[in-house]
Amino acid sequence: MSSSLGRLAKPSQSLLPTPSPHSQLLAYIRTHLLPPTTPNPPPLTPAHLLKFLRHRLRHHPTLHEYDLHVFLWAPRLLPSFRHDHTTYEYMARSLAGTHRLDPLLRLLRRLVLPRPCPCSASSIFSCPRLLPTFRVAVAALARAGRLDDAVAAFEDVARVIDSRPDAGMYNLIIDGFARAGSREKAVEWYARMVRDRVRPDVCTFNIFISSCFRAGSFDAGLGWFKEMKAKGVVPNVVSFNTLIKGFFRQKKFKEGIGVAREMLDMGCIFSVATCEILMNDLCKEGRVSEMSGLLMEFLRKGAIPDGFDCLILVEALSARGEVGKALEMVNAFWDKGISVSIVTCSTLIEGLRNSGKIDEAVRLMERMTDKGMILDRITCNCLLEDLCGYGRTVEADRLRVLAMKKGFQPDNVTFGILVRGFSKEGRRREGEKVVDEMLDADLIPNIATYNHLMDGLRIGSKSYS
């Protein structure tokens, strides 16, 4: 074993150059893969090597890039060792994930194809993991724009597997050509797919629809959508989202909204992206009231997914002075069990304050507090100051206490607003309680500040009486 391990200093030159830190790599292998101190060590198996590569070498800060060297050295260490589909697939994924595409191609052509997995050596059938291994390579090559190499890898695996490549493999090639702007080649591969009697799936058509819309060919994209229906392929949420976006780009808002309604009629569930496309594009075009009504319609149908944030619509309605609609919408979200973000609530409270709807703002904050949502300090202080300005300091203090029970942390500004409010209303006793809380929270820096607050309460009490 030790003599074989010494040959690690002479790694194969067929795929990669020799790594420089030989001694460190050798020591790491001796420690974790082939410990020399272990009596009667078990023979090295693909499972042992895979565990070492996946759980040890992969996470090493400096040696992780030498995984291919260890992979190649394993058969040289022990002539009886033979890779199987688990190590082949792991190595292909590692090379693809780290953009080592040339070594990936050499691995597939010099090792995987000429030396098939042991599970296929004693069988008339090819290894069932051969196609997934090549799929990783084709996807990486297509993403990198190396379409000739991707096609070559596709042809290589098509010759050796027992059946035809599936629709996913064809989609990788089609998507690669579509993203590269070679729509004619993409169409040729679609035609080949049909000739090979491989049924196109929804992803196939989504690729064409999206590429046509990106290129500004709206009619062509719509034609592919019709082709999808003609082939009996059911559109998914990505298909509809792409189509809605395409209609909106053409300023055909009525048709885009019609697609959204058709989507629900066909039983397809809205995604967060669907709602964001509708909201962003309609609000951008100033169709705020239309979007508000549309959202309420979809809420009644239970079509709005949890996780959708209506912040943009709330901002647009508040800017138009329609905070009542925004408040109704937020309450409807909560009634349907859909969460609303703190930023959206803060924006709505600010809009209600600016519109003079203080009572509605207070009720909104109370509902937020009941749901465990902690309002930001600035918005909370502004709302408390408004209440104090209307002579409702007791209510402001109650709101502050309610928020503190849920985790709100007031600052000296918060307490200062309340002290001044109680002073103006002549409520010396309530104000002194607030000052005591400030002392307990260590928010009064010195005796001068304390005296100033207490003097204000005394003066306010005298003037009020």
C-alpha positions as CSV (number, residue, x, y, z in Angstrom):
1,M,0.0,0.0,0.0
2,S,2.7,2.5,1.0
3,S,4.8,1.8,-2.2
4,S,1.7,2.4,-4.3
5,L,1.0,5.5,-2.4
6,G,4.4,6.8,-3.2
7,R,3.5,6.9,-6.9
8,L,1.2,9.8,-6.1
9,A,4.2,12.0,-6.7
10,K,3.9,11.1,-10.4
11,P,0.3,11.8,-11.3
12,S,-1.1,11.2,-14.7
13,Q,-0.4,14.0,-17.2
14,S,-3.3,13.0,-19.5
15,L,-5.9,15.3,-18.0
16,L,-4.3,17.9,-15.7
17,P,-0.9,19.2,-14.9
18,T,0.8,17.9,-11.8
19,P,-0.3,19.8,-8.6
20,S,2.5,21.6,-6.7
21,P,1.8,20.8,-3.0
22,H,2.5,17.1,-3.4
23,S,3.6,16.5,0.2
24,Q,0.5,18.2,1.7
25,L,-1.8,16.2,-0.6
26,L,0.0,13.0,0.2
27,A,-0.2,13.6,3.9
28,Y,-3.9,14.4,3.7
29,I,-4.6,11.2,1.7
30,R,-2.6,9.1,4.2
31,T,-4.5,10.6,7.1
32,H,-8.1,10.4,5.7
33,L,-8.2,7.9,2.9
34,L,-5.4,5.3,3.4
35,P,-4.3,5.5,7.0
36,P,-1.0,3.4,7.2
37,T,-1.5,2.8,11.0
38,T,-4.8,0.9,10.5
39,P,-4.2,-2.8,10.9
40,N,-5.7,-4.8,8.0
41,P,-7.2,-1.8,6.2
42,P,-10.3,-2.6,4.1
43,P,-9.7,-2.4,0.3
44,L,-10.4,0.9,-1.3
45,T,-13.8,1.0,-2.8
46,P,-15.7,3.6,-4.9
47,A,-17.9,4.3,-1.8
48,H,-14.7,5.1,0.3
49,L,-13.3,7.3,-2.4
50,L,-16.6,9.1,-2.8
51,K,-16.9,9.8,0.9
52,F,-13.4,11.2,0.9
53,L,-14.0,13.4,-2.1
54,R,-17.4,14.6,-0.9
55,H,-16.9,15.1,2.8
56,R,-13.1,15.6,3.1
57,L,-11.3,17.0,0.1
58,R,-14.2,19.1,-1.1
59,H,-14.1,21.3,2.0
60,H,-10.3,21.6,2.3
61,P,-9.3,25.3,1.8
62,T,-6.3,24.6,-0.5
63,L,-6.5,21.0,-1.7
64,H,-10.1,20.9,-3.0
65,E,-9.0,21.8,-6.5
66,Y,-7.0,18.5,-6.7
67,D,-10.1,16.3,-6.6
68,L,-9.5,15.2,-10.2
69,H,-5.9,14.1,-9.4
70,V,-7.1,11.9,-6.6
71,F,-9.8,10.6,-8.8
72,L,-7.3,9.6,-11.4
73,W,-4.7,8.2,-9.0
74,A,-7.2,5.8,-7.3
75,P,-6.9,3.1,-10.0
76,R,-3.1,3.5,-10.0
77,L,-2.9,3.0,-6.3
78,L,-4.8,-0.3,-6.4
79,P,-5.0,-2.1,-9.7
80,S,-8.2,-3.8,-8.4
81,F,-9.9,-0.5,-7.9
82,R,-12.5,0.4,-10.5
83,H,-14.7,3.5,-10.6
84,D,-18.4,3.2,-10.7
85,H,-21.3,5.5,-11.7
86,T,-21.3,7.2,-8.3
87,T,-17.7,8.4,-8.6
88,Y,-18.1,9.2,-12.3
89,E,-21.2,11.3,-11.7
90,Y,-19.7,13.1,-8.6
91,M,-16.5,14.0,-10.6
92,A,-18.6,15.3,-13.5
93,R,-20.7,17.5,-11.2
94,S,-17.6,18.8,-9.5
95,L,-15.9,19.7,-12.7
96,A,-19.1,21.3,-14.2
97,G,-19.8,23.2,-11.0
98,T,-16.3,24.7,-10.9
99,H,-16.3,25.5,-14.7
100,R,-13.4,23.1,-15.5
101,L,-15.0,22.3,-18.8
102,D,-12.0,21.0,-20.7
103,P,-11.1,18.4,-18.1
104,L,-14.8,17.5,-17.9
105,L,-14.8,16.7,-21.6
106,R,-11.7,14.6,-21.4
107,L,-13.1,12.8,-18.4
108,L,-16.2,11.8,-20.3
109,R,-14.4,10.8,-23.5
110,R,-11.4,9.1,-22.1
111,L,-12.8,7.4,-19.0
112,V,-16.6,7.3,-18.8
113,L,-17.3,6.1,-22.3
114,P,-14.3,3.7,-22.8
115,R,-14.5,2.3,-19.3
116,P,-18.2,1.9,-18.5
117,C,-19.5,1.5,-15.0
118,P,-19.2,-2.1,-13.5
119,C,-23.0,-2.3,-13.3
120,S,-23.2,-2.3,-17.1
121,A,-20.2,-4.6,-17.7
122,S,-22.1,-7.8,-16.8
123,S,-25.3,-6.6,-18.5
124,I,-26.6,-6.0,-21.9
125,F,-27.9,-2.6,-20.8
126,S,-26.0,0.6,-20.3
127,C,-25.5,2.2,-16.9
128,P,-28.7,4.0,-15.8
129,R,-26.7,6.9,-14.4
130,L,-24.9,7.5,-17.7
131,L,-27.5,9.9,-19.0
132,P,-27.6,12.1,-15.8
133,T,-23.8,12.3,-15.8
134,F,-23.8,13.6,-19.4
135,R,-26.7,15.9,-18.7
136,V,-24.6,17.7,-16.2
137,A,-21.9,18.2,-18.8
138,V,-24.2,19.3,-21.5
139,A,-25.9,21.8,-19.2
140,A,-22.5,23.3,-18.2
141,L,-21.2,23.5,-21.7
142,A,-24.5,25.1,-23.0
143,R,-24.4,27.7,-20.3
144,A,-20.9,28.6,-21.1
145,G,-21.8,29.0,-24.8
146,R,-19.7,26.1,-25.9
147,L,-22.5,24.7,-28.0
148,D,-20.4,22.6,-30.4
149,D,-19.0,20.7,-27.4
150,A,-22.5,20.4,-25.9
151,V,-23.8,18.9,-29.1
152,A,-20.8,16.5,-29.3
153,A,-21.5,15.4,-25.7
154,F,-25.1,14.9,-26.6
155,E,-24.2,12.8,-29.6
156,D,-21.8,10.7,-27.6
157,V,-24.3,9.7,-25.0
158,A,-27.0,9.2,-27.6
159,R,-24.9,6.5,-29.2
160,V,-24.3,4.4,-26.1
161,I,-27.5,4.6,-24.0
162,D,-30.3,2.1,-24.5
163,S,-33.0,4.6,-25.4
164,R,-33.2,8.0,-26.8
165,P,-32.2,11.0,-24.8
166,D,-35.2,12.5,-22.9
167,A,-36.8,15.9,-23.5
168,G,-34.6,17.4,-20.8
169,M,-31.5,16.7,-22.8
170,Y,-32.9,18.2,-26.0
171,N,-34.1,21.3,-24.0
172,L,-30.6,22.0,-22.9
173,I,-29.4,22.2,-26.5
174,I,-32.4,24.2,-27.6
175,D,-32.0,26.6,-24.7
176,G,-28.3,27.0,-25.4
177,F,-28.9,28.0,-29.0
178,A,-31.9,30.2,-28.1
179,R,-29.9,32.1,-25.6
180,A,-27.0,32.5,-28.1
181,G,-29.5,34.1,-30.5
182,S,-29.4,31.1,-32.9
183,R,-33.1,30.6,-33.1
184,E,-32.8,28.8,-36.4
185,K,-30.6,26.1,-34.9
186,A,-33.0,25.9,-31.9
187,V,-35.9,25.3,-34.3
188,E,-33.8,22.6,-36.1
189,W,-33.2,20.8,-32.8
190,Y,-36.9,21.0,-32.0
191,A,-37.6,19.4,-35.4
192,R,-35.1,16.7,-34.7
193,M,-36.7,16.2,-31.3
194,V,-40.1,15.6,-33.0
195,R,-38.5,13.3,-35.6
196,D,-36.9,11.2,-32.9
197,R,-40.3,10.8,-31.4
198,V,-39.4,12.6,-28.2
199,R,-42.4,14.5,-26.9
200,P,-41.7,18.1,-26.3
201,D,-42.6,19.2,-22.8
202,V,-43.7,22.5,-21.3
203,C,-40.1,23.6,-20.8
204,T,-39.4,23.2,-24.5
205,F,-42.1,25.6,-25.4
206,N,-41.3,28.0,-22.6
207,I,-37.8,28.3,-24.0
208,F,-39.1,29.3,-27.4
209,I,-41.7,31.7,-26.0
210,S,-39.2,33.4,-23.8
211,S,-36.5,33.7,-26.5
212,C,-39.0,35.2,-29.0
213,F,-40.2,37.8,-26.5
214,R,-36.6,38.7,-25.6
215,A,-35.9,39.3,-29.3
216,G,-39.0,41.4,-29.6
217,S,-40.9,38.8,-31.8
218,F,-44.2,38.9,-30.0
219,D,-46.2,37.2,-32.7
220,A,-43.6,34.4,-33.0
221,G,-43.8,33.8,-29.2
222,L,-47.6,33.8,-29.4
223,G,-47.3,31.2,-32.2
224,W,-45.2,28.9,-30.0
225,F,-47.9,29.2,-27.2
226,K,-50.5,28.1,-29.7
227,E,-48.2,25.3,-30.9
228,M,-47.9,24.1,-27.3
229,K,-51.7,23.9,-26.9
230,A,-51.9,22.1,-30.3
231,K,-49.4,19.5,-29.1
232,G,-51.6,18.8,-26.0
233,V,-49.0,20.3,-23.6
234,V,-50.6,22.1,-20.6
235,P,-49.0,25.5,-20.0
236,N,-47.5,26.1,-16.5
237,V,-47.1,29.2,-14.5
238,V,-43.9,30.1,-16.3
239,S,-45.7,29.9,-19.6
240,F,-48.4,32.3,-18.4
241,N,-46.0,34.7,-16.7
242,T,-44.0,35.0,-19.9
243,L,-47.1,35.5,-22.0
244,I,-48.5,38.2,-19.6
245,K,-45.1,40.0,-19.6
246,G,-45.1,39.8,-23.4
247,F,-48.5,41.4,-23.7
248,F,-47.6,44.1,-21.3
249,R,-44.5,45.0,-23.3
250,Q,-46.8,45.5,-26.3
251,K,-49.0,47.7,-24.2
252,K,-51.8,45.2,-24.5
253,F,-52.9,45.3,-20.9
254,K,-56.4,44.0,-21.5
255,E,-55.1,40.9,-23.2
256,G,-52.4,40.4,-20.5
257,I,-55.0,40.6,-17.7
258,G,-57.2,38.2,-19.7
259,V,-54.3,35.7,-19.7
260,A,-54.1,36.0,-15.9
261,R,-57.9,35.2,-15.7
262,E,-57.5,32.4,-18.1
263,M,-54.7,31.0,-16.0
264,L,-57.0,30.7,-13.0
265,D,-59.8,29.2,-15.2
266,M,-57.4,26.5,-16.2
267,G,-56.6,25.7,-12.6
268,C,-53.1,27.1,-12.7
269,I,-52.0,28.7,-9.4
270,F,-50.6,32.2,-9.3
271,S,-46.9,32.5,-8.2
272,V,-45.4,35.5,-6.5
273,A,-43.8,36.4,-9.8
274,T,-47.3,36.4,-11.5
275,C,-48.6,39.0,-9.0
276,E,-45.4,41.1,-9.2
277,I,-45.6,41.2,-13.0
278,L,-49.2,42.4,-12.9
279,M,-48.5,44.9,-10.1
280,N,-45.2,46.4,-11.3
281,D,-46.3,46.8,-14.9
282,L,-49.7,48.2,-14.3
283,C,-48.5,50.6,-11.6
284,K,-45.7,51.7,-13.8
285,E,-48.2,52.7,-16.5
286,G,-50.3,54.6,-13.9
287,R,-53.1,52.0,-13.9
288,V,-53.1,51.9,-10.1
289,S,-56.9,51.8,-9.5
290,E,-57.2,49.1,-12.1
291,M,-54.5,47.0,-10.3
292,S,-56.2,47.6,-6.9
293,G,-59.5,46.3,-8.2
294,L,-57.8,43.4,-9.9
295,L,-55.9,42.4,-6.7
296,M,-59.1,42.5,-4.7
297,E,-60.8,40.3,-7.3
298,F,-58.0,37.8,-7.1
299,L,-58.0,37.9,-3.3
300,R,-61.7,37.0,-3.3
301,K,-60.9,34.0,-5.5
302,G,-58.1,33.0,-3.1
303,A,-55.5,33.3,-5.9
304,I,-52.9,35.5,-4.2
305,P,-50.0,33.4,-2.8
306,D,-48.5,34.0,0.6
307,G,-45.2,35.8,0.2
308,F,-46.4,38.4,-2.3
309,D,-45.7,41.9,-1.1
310,C,-48.0,44.6,-2.2
311,L,-45.7,47.4,-1.2
312,I,-45.5,49.0,-4.7
313,L,-49.3,49.2,-4.9
314,V,-49.6,50.6,-1.4
315,E,-47.0,53.3,-2.2
316,A,-48.9,54.2,-5.5
317,L,-52.3,54.4,-3.8
318,S,-50.8,56.5,-1.0
319,A,-49.2,58.9,-3.5
320,R,-52.6,59.3,-5.1
321,G,-54.4,60.0,-1.8
322,E,-56.3,56.7,-2.0
323,V,-55.0,55.3,1.4
324,G,-58.5,54.0,2.1
325,K,-58.2,51.5,-0.7
326,A,-54.7,50.6,0.5
327,L,-56.0,50.0,4.0
328,E,-58.9,47.9,2.7
329,M,-56.4,45.8,0.7
330,V,-54.0,45.2,3.6
331,N,-56.9,44.2,5.9
332,A,-58.2,41.8,3.2
333,F,-54.7,40.2,3.0
334,W,-54.8,39.6,6.7
335,D,-58.3,38.3,6.6
336,K,-57.2,35.7,4.0
337,G,-54.3,34.7,6.1
338,I,-51.7,36.3,3.8
339,S,-48.8,38.0,5.5
340,V,-48.0,41.6,4.9
341,S,-44.5,43.0,5.4
342,I,-43.5,45.5,8.1
343,V,-42.3,47.9,5.4
344,T,-45.7,47.8,3.7
345,C,-47.4,48.5,7.0
346,S,-45.1,51.3,7.8
347,T,-45.6,52.9,4.4
348,L,-49.4,52.6,4.9
349,I,-49.3,54.2,8.4
350,E,-47.2,57.0,7.0
351,G,-49.8,57.5,4.3
352,L,-52.7,57.5,6.8
353,R,-50.9,60.0,9.0
354,N,-50.3,62.3,6.0
355,S,-54.0,62.1,5.2
356,G,-55.1,62.9,8.7
357,K,-56.5,59.4,9.3
358,I,-55.0,59.0,12.8
359,D,-57.6,56.6,14.1
360,E,-57.1,54.3,11.1
361,A,-53.3,54.4,11.6
362,V,-53.7,53.5,15.3
363,R,-56.0,50.6,14.6
364,L,-53.5,49.4,12.0
365,M,-50.6,49.5,14.5
366,E,-52.8,47.7,17.0
367,R,-53.5,44.9,14.5
368,M,-49.8,44.8,13.6
369,T,-49.0,44.4,17.3
370,D,-51.5,41.6,17.8
371,K,-49.7,39.8,15.0
372,G,-46.4,40.2,16.7
373,M,-45.1,42.8,14.1
374,I,-42.9,45.4,15.6
375,L,-43.2,48.8,13.9
376,D,-39.9,50.7,13.3
377,R,-39.1,53.3,15.9
378,I,-39.2,56.3,13.6
379,T,-42.7,55.6,12.3
380,C,-43.9,54.7,15.8
381,N,-42.5,57.9,17.2
382,C,-44.2,60.0,14.5
383,L,-47.6,58.3,15.2
384,L,-47.2,58.9,18.9
385,E,-46.3,62.5,18.3
386,D,-49.5,62.9,16.2
387,L,-51.6,61.5,18.9
388,C,-50.0,63.8,21.5
389,G,-50.6,66.7,19.2
390,Y,-54.3,65.9,19.2
391,G,-54.3,65.8,23.0
392,R,-54.4,62.0,23.1
393,T,-51.2,61.3,25.0
394,V,-52.9,58.7,27.3
395,E,-53.8,56.7,24.2
396,A,-50.3,57.2,22.8
397,D,-48.8,55.9,26.0
398,R,-51.1,52.9,25.9
399,L,-50.0,52.2,22.4
400,R,-46.4,52.4,23.4
401,V,-46.9,50.0,26.3
402,L,-48.7,47.5,24.0
403,A,-45.9,47.6,21.5
404,M,-43.2,47.1,24.2
405,K,-45.0,43.9,25.3
406,K,-44.2,42.6,21.8
407,G,-40.6,43.6,21.8
408,F,-40.6,47.3,20.8
409,Q,-37.7,49.2,22.3
410,P,-38.5,52.9,22.8
411,D,-35.7,55.5,22.9
412,N,-35.3,58.8,24.6
413,V,-37.2,60.4,21.7
414,T,-40.2,58.2,22.3
415,F,-40.3,59.0,26.0
416,G,-39.6,62.7,25.4
417,I,-42.7,62.9,23.1
418,L,-44.9,61.4,25.8
419,V,-43.5,63.6,28.6
420,R,-44.1,66.7,26.5
421,G,-47.6,65.5,25.7
422,F,-48.5,64.9,29.3
423,S,-47.0,68.2,30.2
424,K,-49.2,70.0,27.7
425,E,-52.3,68.2,29.0
426,G,-51.4,68.9,32.6
427,R,-51.1,65.2,33.5
428,R,-48.2,65.5,35.9
429,R,-48.6,62.1,37.5
430,E,-48.7,60.2,34.2
431,G,-45.7,62.2,33.0
432,E,-43.7,61.4,36.2
433,K,-44.3,57.7,35.6
434,V,-42.8,58.0,32.1
435,V,-39.8,59.8,33.5
436,D,-39.3,57.0,36.1
437,E,-39.3,54.5,33.2
438,M,-36.7,56.6,31.5
439,L,-34.6,56.4,34.6
440,D,-35.0,52.6,34.8
441,A,-34.0,52.3,31.1
442,D,-31.0,54.6,31.7
443,L,-32.2,57.0,29.1
444,I,-31.6,60.2,31.2
445,P,-27.9,61.1,30.8
446,N,-27.6,63.6,33.6
447,I,-29.4,65.4,36.5
448,A,-29.9,68.5,34.3
449,T,-32.0,66.5,31.8
450,Y,-34.0,65.0,34.7
451,N,-34.7,68.5,36.2
452,H,-35.7,69.8,32.8
453,L,-38.2,67.1,32.3
454,M,-39.7,67.4,35.8
455,D,-39.8,71.2,35.6
456,G,-41.7,70.9,32.3
457,L,-44.3,68.7,34.0
458,R,-44.7,71.1,36.9
459,I,-45.1,74.1,34.7
460,G,-47.5,72.3,32.4
461,S,-49.6,71.2,35.4
462,K,-49.8,74.7,36.7
463,S,-50.7,76.3,33.4
464,Y,-53.3,73.6,32.7
465,S,-54.9,74.2,36.1
